[in-house]
């Protein structure tokens, strides 16, 4: 998801003459850059870079110039040389059930007398091959953490069909964990999972089977996919200025569309027709978007009966996934990082439920970053409400790295540790 946020924010670019070399580049005073391909690099010649403080850009935007195994980075009026870090890269193929998945272990240079933590990056809903394009593993390696990344089933060089079956994906994450630990035997200290967005459902589900010592989640949800849609609709209407009376009526709408989805379009048409008749002419009804409700409302019943399942229910998603129940089974420390203005994953219910789990005795750190949307991106917003990501919020990457290494050292940008 983070890759999608960055890619959407970057402008179209012209070709450049010299290719970059993917990897981590170290600069002065602990600064670093990660350079990776874009999905269109072969056509445009443009590579993407990301900095430790969350800024990002392109290899031909004038801020970074590739020099083989070095980067020249503009720092005000000066140009600073960054040198490529000698990472240990171990490509692999491993089995998950009947499938063979493609993975890569990324290990930082050995620190004197210390073994680094090992983290498996559990991806979100993106379809891009993580081994080639995911930013997180390289950001962790830049901070002295060993990271294992793998192509989600049905993407990149992994077998299978892309889906969003959290139980199957958790099995893949557990298999990836077994392979990562095998490859890094004797060279790591503690082991855990890091999941972003949809990975916040999958990583806790996989934690016990993977033998994780910790779980970190970025901009995830502690609600089921139907609640996610309803929360998005409520947030949209609230932002548009509607009050509690409209939100109550809109919940009737999302209950109807959600029931249709959960019943896999086999039944539920009568309640949907009823809310359309009751509210369809009201001004707020046309503003509904959500995760899927707006698209469902746009189609007539005949079309939904004929095409609904194929359009909206074709990824093996468990619509009533018990996120809270699975999280209760996780007994190791957790970090949850929340985007305060997250439109895709409205955060308040998740925060409330995490606080409930803490009162029950769970070891959960909650950090909220104000002014951020899904992917932990800061943004500008135009008069029509459209947002453009400007950067990943400062402190986010360092928070992840420090917490995984076992010691946090605030402040982390504008991040707020929630204590109650």
C-alpha positions as CSV (number, residue, x, y, z in Angstrom):
1,X,0.0,0.0,0.0
2,X,2.8,2.4,0.8
3,X,4.2,1.8,-2.7
4,X,0.9,2.7,-4.2
5,X,0.6,5.9,-2.1
6,X,4.1,7.0,-3.3
7,X,3.6,6.0,-6.9
8,X,0.3,7.9,-7.1
9,X,1.9,11.0,-5.8
10,X,4.8,11.1,-8.2
11,X,4.5,13.0,-11.5
12,X,5.1,11.6,-15.0
13,X,8.7,11.8,-15.9
14,X,11.0,11.8,-18.9
15,X,13.6,9.1,-19.6
16,X,17.1,9.4,-18.1
17,X,20.2,8.1,-19.7
18,X,21.9,6.2,-16.8
19,X,20.1,3.5,-14.7
20,X,20.4,3.5,-11.0
21,X,21.4,0.5,-8.9
22,X,18.8,-0.6,-6.4
23,X,19.8,-0.7,-2.7
24,X,20.6,1.4,0.4
25,X,23.0,4.4,0.3
26,X,24.5,5.8,3.4
27,X,25.2,9.5,3.9
28,X,26.5,11.7,6.7
29,X,25.1,11.8,10.2
30,X,23.0,8.6,9.8
31,X,21.1,9.8,6.8
32,X,20.3,7.3,4.0
33,X,18.5,6.9,0.7
34,X,16.8,3.8,-0.6
35,X,16.7,3.5,-4.4
36,X,14.3,1.1,-6.1
37,X,12.7,0.6,-9.5
38,X,9.2,1.8,-10.3
39,X,6.8,-0.4,-12.2
40,X,7.4,1.9,-15.3
41,X,11.2,2.2,-14.9
42,X,11.9,0.2,-18.1
43,X,9.7,2.7,-20.1
44,X,10.6,6.0,-18.4
45,X,14.1,5.3,-17.1
46,X,13.0,6.9,-13.8
47,X,13.9,5.2,-10.5
48,X,12.4,6.2,-7.1
49,X,14.2,7.2,-4.0
50,X,13.1,7.4,-0.4
51,X,14.8,9.1,2.5
52,X,15.0,8.3,6.2
53,X,12.8,11.2,7.1
54,X,10.0,10.2,4.7
55,X,10.7,12.4,1.7
56,X,10.6,10.7,-1.7
57,X,11.2,11.5,-5.3
58,X,12.6,10.4,-8.6
59,X,16.1,9.8,-9.9
60,X,15.6,12.6,-12.5
61,X,13.9,15.2,-10.3
62,X,17.2,16.9,-9.7
63,X,17.5,15.9,-6.1
64,X,19.4,12.6,-6.5
65,X,21.9,11.7,-9.3
66,X,22.9,8.0,-9.6
67,X,26.6,7.4,-10.0
68,X,26.8,3.6,-10.2
69,X,27.5,2.5,-6.6
70,X,27.1,6.0,-5.2
71,X,24.5,8.8,-5.2
72,X,25.0,12.5,-5.4
73,X,22.3,14.0,-3.2
74,X,21.5,17.7,-3.3
75,X,21.5,19.2,0.2
76,X,20.6,22.9,-0.2
77,X,23.3,24.4,-2.3
78,X,25.7,21.5,-1.7
79,X,25.9,18.1,-3.3
80,X,26.7,15.2,-0.8
81,X,28.0,11.8,-1.9
82,X,26.1,8.8,-0.5
83,X,27.9,5.4,-0.7
84,X,26.1,2.1,-1.4
85,X,25.8,-0.2,1.6
86,X,27.1,-3.7,1.2
87,X,24.0,-5.7,2.0
88,X,23.9,-9.5,2.0
89,X,21.1,-10.5,-0.4
90,X,19.9,-14.1,-0.5
91,X,17.2,-14.9,-3.1
92,X,15.1,-18.0,-2.4
93,X,12.1,-20.1,-3.4
94,X,10.0,-21.7,-0.6
95,X,6.9,-23.8,-0.3
96,X,3.6,-22.7,1.2
97,X,1.2,-25.6,0.9
98,X,1.0,-26.5,-2.8
99,X,2.6,-23.2,-3.9
100,X,6.1,-22.1,-4.5
101,X,6.7,-18.5,-3.5
102,X,9.6,-16.1,-4.3
103,X,11.5,-14.4,-1.5
104,X,14.5,-12.4,-0.7
105,X,16.5,-12.1,2.6
106,X,18.2,-8.7,3.0
107,X,20.8,-8.5,5.8
108,X,22.7,-5.4,6.9
109,X,26.5,-5.4,7.5
110,X,27.3,-7.2,10.8
111,X,27.5,-5.0,13.8
112,X,30.2,-5.7,16.3
113,X,29.1,-8.2,18.9
114,X,25.4,-7.7,18.0
115,X,23.0,-9.8,16.0
116,X,20.2,-7.8,14.3
117,X,16.5,-8.5,14.6
118,X,14.9,-10.3,11.7
119,X,11.6,-9.2,10.3
120,X,9.2,-10.7,7.7
121,X,7.4,-7.9,5.7
122,X,3.7,-8.9,5.4
123,X,2.3,-7.0,2.5
124,X,-1.1,-5.3,2.1
125,X,-3.5,-5.6,-0.7
126,X,-1.1,-4.4,-3.5
127,X,-0.6,-6.6,-6.5
128,X,2.9,-5.4,-7.3
129,X,5.8,-7.8,-6.7
130,X,7.1,-7.0,-3.3
131,X,10.6,-8.5,-3.9
132,X,11.2,-5.9,-6.6
133,X,9.2,-2.9,-5.4
134,X,8.5,-2.9,-1.7
135,X,10.2,-0.1,0.2
136,X,9.9,-1.3,3.8
137,X,12.5,-4.1,3.8
138,X,15.2,-1.8,2.5
139,X,14.2,0.9,5.0
140,X,14.6,-1.7,7.8
141,X,18.0,-2.9,6.4
142,X,19.2,0.7,6.3
143,X,18.6,0.8,10.1
144,X,20.5,-2.4,10.8
145,X,17.6,-4.9,10.7
146,X,17.5,-8.1,8.7
147,X,14.4,-8.2,6.5
148,X,12.7,-10.9,4.5
149,X,10.3,-10.0,1.7
150,X,8.3,-12.2,-0.6
151,X,6.0,-11.9,-3.6
152,X,2.4,-12.4,-2.6
153,X,0.7,-15.4,-4.1
154,X,-0.2,-14.7,-7.7
155,X,2.2,-11.8,-8.0
156,X,5.7,-11.5,-9.3
157,X,7.5,-14.8,-9.4
158,X,5.2,-16.5,-6.9
159,X,2.8,-19.2,-7.9
160,X,-1.0,-19.2,-7.2
161,X,-3.8,-16.8,-7.8
162,X,-3.9,-13.4,-6.1
163,X,-6.5,-13.3,-3.4
164,X,-7.4,-11.6,-0.1
165,X,-8.1,-14.7,1.9
166,X,-6.5,-13.6,5.2
167,X,-6.2,-17.2,6.5
168,X,-4.4,-18.4,3.4
169,X,-2.2,-15.3,3.4
170,X,-1.4,-15.9,7.0
171,X,-0.3,-19.4,6.0
172,X,2.0,-17.8,3.4
173,X,3.4,-15.4,6.0
174,X,4.1,-18.3,8.4
175,X,5.9,-20.2,5.6
176,X,7.9,-17.1,4.8
177,X,8.9,-16.8,8.4
178,X,10.1,-20.4,8.5
179,X,12.2,-19.8,5.4
180,X,13.6,-16.5,6.7
181,X,14.7,-18.0,10.0
182,X,16.3,-21.0,8.1
183,X,18.3,-18.7,5.8
184,X,19.4,-16.4,8.7
185,X,20.2,-19.2,11.2
186,X,22.7,-18.0,13.7
187,X,22.7,-14.4,12.4
188,X,19.7,-12.8,14.1
189,X,18.5,-12.1,17.6
190,X,14.7,-11.9,17.8
191,X,12.2,-12.4,15.1
192,X,8.9,-10.7,14.2
193,X,6.4,-9.6,11.6
194,X,5.6,-6.2,10.1
195,X,2.3,-5.7,8.3
196,X,1.0,-2.6,6.6
197,X,-2.6,-1.9,5.8
198,X,-4.3,-5.2,5.0
199,X,-1.1,-6.8,6.5
200,X,-2.5,-5.6,9.8
201,X,-5.1,-8.3,9.5
202,X,-2.7,-10.9,8.2
203,X,0.3,-10.5,10.5
204,X,-1.5,-11.0,13.8
205,X,-3.3,-14.0,12.3
206,X,0.1,-15.5,11.4
207,X,2.0,-14.5,14.5
208,X,1.6,-17.7,16.6
209,X,2.1,-20.0,13.7
210,X,5.2,-18.0,12.6
211,X,6.7,-18.1,16.1
212,X,7.0,-14.3,16.2
213,X,8.5,-12.5,19.2
214,X,6.8,-9.3,18.2
215,X,4.3,-7.9,15.7
216,X,4.3,-4.3,14.2
217,X,1.4,-2.9,12.3
218,X,1.2,0.3,10.2
219,X,-2.1,1.9,9.3
220,X,-4.0,-1.3,9.9
221,X,-7.6,-2.0,11.1
222,X,-9.1,-3.8,14.1
223,X,-12.5,-4.1,12.4
224,X,-13.8,-6.5,9.7
225,X,-14.0,-5.5,6.0
226,X,-17.7,-4.7,6.3
227,X,-17.0,-2.3,9.2
228,X,-14.2,-0.8,7.2
229,X,-16.7,0.1,4.4
230,X,-19.2,1.5,6.9
231,X,-16.5,3.5,8.6
232,X,-15.4,5.0,5.4
233,X,-18.9,6.1,4.4
234,X,-19.4,7.6,7.9
235,X,-16.1,9.5,7.6
236,X,-16.9,10.8,4.1
237,X,-20.3,12.1,5.1
238,X,-18.9,13.6,8.3
239,X,-16.3,15.4,6.3
240,X,-19.0,16.7,4.0
241,X,-20.8,18.3,7.0
242,X,-23.6,15.8,7.7
243,X,-24.6,15.1,11.3
244,X,-25.7,12.1,13.4
245,X,-29.1,11.8,11.8
246,X,-27.7,11.2,8.4
247,X,-24.9,8.9,9.7
248,X,-27.6,6.8,11.3
249,X,-29.5,6.5,8.0
250,X,-26.3,5.9,6.1
251,X,-25.6,3.0,8.4
252,X,-28.8,1.4,7.3
253,X,-27.5,1.6,3.7
254,X,-24.1,0.1,4.5
255,X,-25.7,-2.7,6.6
256,X,-27.7,-3.6,3.5
257,X,-24.8,-3.5,1.1
258,X,-22.6,-5.3,3.6
259,X,-25.2,-8.1,4.1
260,X,-25.4,-8.5,0.3
261,X,-21.6,-8.8,0.1
262,X,-21.4,-11.2,3.0
263,X,-24.1,-13.4,1.5
264,X,-22.0,-13.5,-1.7
265,X,-24.9,-11.9,-3.7
266,X,-27.1,-14.9,-3.2
267,X,-29.6,-13.0,-1.1
268,X,-30.1,-9.6,0.5
269,X,-31.7,-7.7,-2.4
270,X,-34.9,-6.8,-0.6
271,X,-33.2,-4.8,2.2
272,X,-31.0,-3.1,-0.4
273,X,-34.1,-2.1,-2.5
274,X,-35.8,-0.8,0.7
275,X,-33.0,1.6,1.6
276,X,-32.7,2.8,-2.0
277,X,-36.4,3.6,-2.0
278,X,-36.2,5.3,1.4
279,X,-33.1,7.4,1.0
280,X,-32.1,7.3,-2.7
281,X,-33.5,10.8,-3.5
282,X,-31.8,12.5,-0.5
283,X,-28.7,14.7,-1.3
284,X,-26.2,12.7,0.9
285,X,-27.1,9.4,-0.8
286,X,-25.3,10.3,-4.0
287,X,-22.1,11.2,-2.0
288,X,-21.6,7.7,-0.7
289,X,-18.4,6.0,-1.8
290,X,-16.9,3.8,0.9
291,X,-14.8,0.7,0.1
292,X,-17.6,-0.8,-2.1
293,X,-21.0,0.6,-1.1
294,X,-21.0,3.4,-3.6
295,X,-20.2,1.0,-6.5
296,X,-22.9,-1.4,-5.4
297,X,-25.5,1.3,-5.1
298,X,-24.7,2.5,-8.7
299,X,-25.9,-0.9,-10.2
300,X,-29.5,-2.1,-10.5
301,X,-30.7,-5.3,-9.1
302,X,-30.6,-7.3,-12.3
303,X,-26.9,-6.3,-12.9
304,X,-26.0,-7.2,-9.3
305,X,-27.6,-10.6,-9.5
306,X,-25.8,-11.2,-12.8
307,X,-22.4,-9.6,-12.2
308,X,-22.2,-8.7,-8.5
309,X,-20.2,-11.6,-7.2
310,X,-17.7,-11.4,-10.1
311,X,-17.2,-7.7,-9.6
312,X,-17.1,-7.4,-5.8
313,X,-16.7,-10.8,-4.3
314,X,-14.0,-12.6,-6.3
315,X,-11.0,-12.5,-3.9
316,X,-12.0,-15.1,-1.2
317,X,-12.3,-12.3,1.4
318,X,-13.7,-13.2,4.8
319,X,-16.2,-10.3,5.1
320,X,-16.8,-10.9,8.8
321,X,-13.2,-11.7,9.7
322,X,-12.8,-11.7,13.5
323,X,-9.9,-9.3,13.8
324,X,-10.4,-8.8,17.5
325,X,-10.6,-12.5,18.2
326,X,-7.3,-13.2,16.4
327,X,-5.6,-10.3,18.1
328,X,-6.6,-11.6,21.5
329,X,-4.6,-14.8,20.6
330,X,-1.4,-12.8,20.1
331,X,0.6,-12.8,23.4
332,X,3.8,-11.1,22.2
333,X,4.4,-7.3,22.2
334,X,2.8,-5.3,19.5
335,X,3.2,-1.9,17.9
336,X,0.3,-0.2,16.1
337,X,1.0,3.0,14.2
338,X,-2.1,4.9,13.3
339,X,-2.7,7.5,10.6
340,X,-4.9,10.1,12.3
341,X,-6.8,11.2,9.2
342,X,-6.9,7.8,7.4
343,X,-9.7,7.7,4.9
344,X,-9.2,4.1,4.0
345,X,-8.9,2.9,7.5
346,X,-10.7,5.3,9.8
347,X,-8.8,4.9,13.1
348,X,-11.0,5.6,16.1
349,X,-12.7,2.2,16.5
350,X,-9.3,0.5,16.0
351,X,-7.8,2.7,18.7
352,X,-10.7,2.0,21.1
353,X,-10.4,-1.7,20.6
354,X,-6.6,-1.6,21.0
355,X,-7.1,0.2,24.3
356,X,-9.6,-2.5,25.4
357,X,-7.0,-5.2,24.7
358,X,-4.4,-3.2,26.7
359,X,-6.8,-3.1,29.6
360,X,-7.1,-6.9,29.3
361,X,-3.3,-7.2,29.7
362,X,-2.0,-7.1,26.1
363,X,1.4,-5.5,25.6
364,X,0.5,-3.0,22.8
365,X,2.1,0.3,22.0
366,X,-0.1,2.7,20.1
367,X,1.4,5.7,18.2
368,X,-0.7,8.1,16.2
369,X,0.7,10.6,13.7
370,X,-1.6,13.7,13.2
371,X,-2.1,15.0,9.7
372,X,-1.5,11.7,7.9
373,X,-3.6,9.5,5.6
374,X,-3.3,5.9,4.7
375,X,0.3,4.9,4.2
376,X,1.4,7.4,6.8
377,X,1.5,10.1,4.2
378,X,1.2,13.8,4.8
379,X,-0.9,15.5,2.2
380,X,-2.4,18.6,0.7
381,X,-6.2,18.7,0.0
382,X,-7.9,20.7,-2.7
383,X,-11.3,22.4,-2.5
384,X,-13.0,19.2,-3.8
385,X,-11.5,17.2,-1.0
386,X,-8.9,15.4,-3.2
387,X,-5.7,14.6,-1.4
388,X,-2.1,14.5,-2.7
389,X,0.5,12.8,-0.7
390,X,3.6,15.0,-0.2
391,X,5.8,12.8,1.9
392,X,5.7,10.0,4.4
393,X,5.6,11.6,7.8
394,X,8.9,12.2,9.5
395,X,9.7,9.8,12.3
396,X,7.6,6.9,11.1
397,X,10.5,4.8,9.7
398,X,12.7,5.5,12.7
399,X,9.9,4.6,15.1
400,X,9.5,1.2,13.3
401,X,13.3,0.6,13.4
402,X,13.8,1.5,17.0
403,X,10.8,-0.4,18.3
404,X,11.8,-3.5,16.4
405,X,15.3,-3.2,17.8
406,X,13.8,-3.0,21.3
407,X,14.4,0.6,22.4
408,X,12.3,3.6,21.5
409,X,13.8,7.1,21.7
410,X,11.1,9.7,21.2
411,X,10.3,12.1,19.7
412,X,9.4,10.7,16.4
413,X,8.3,13.7,14.3
414,X,4.8,14.5,15.4
415,X,4.0,11.0,16.6
416,X,1.9,10.8,19.8
417,X,2.2,7.8,22.1
418,X,-1.3,7.0,23.3
419,X,-1.4,5.9,26.9
420,X,-5.1,5.7,27.5
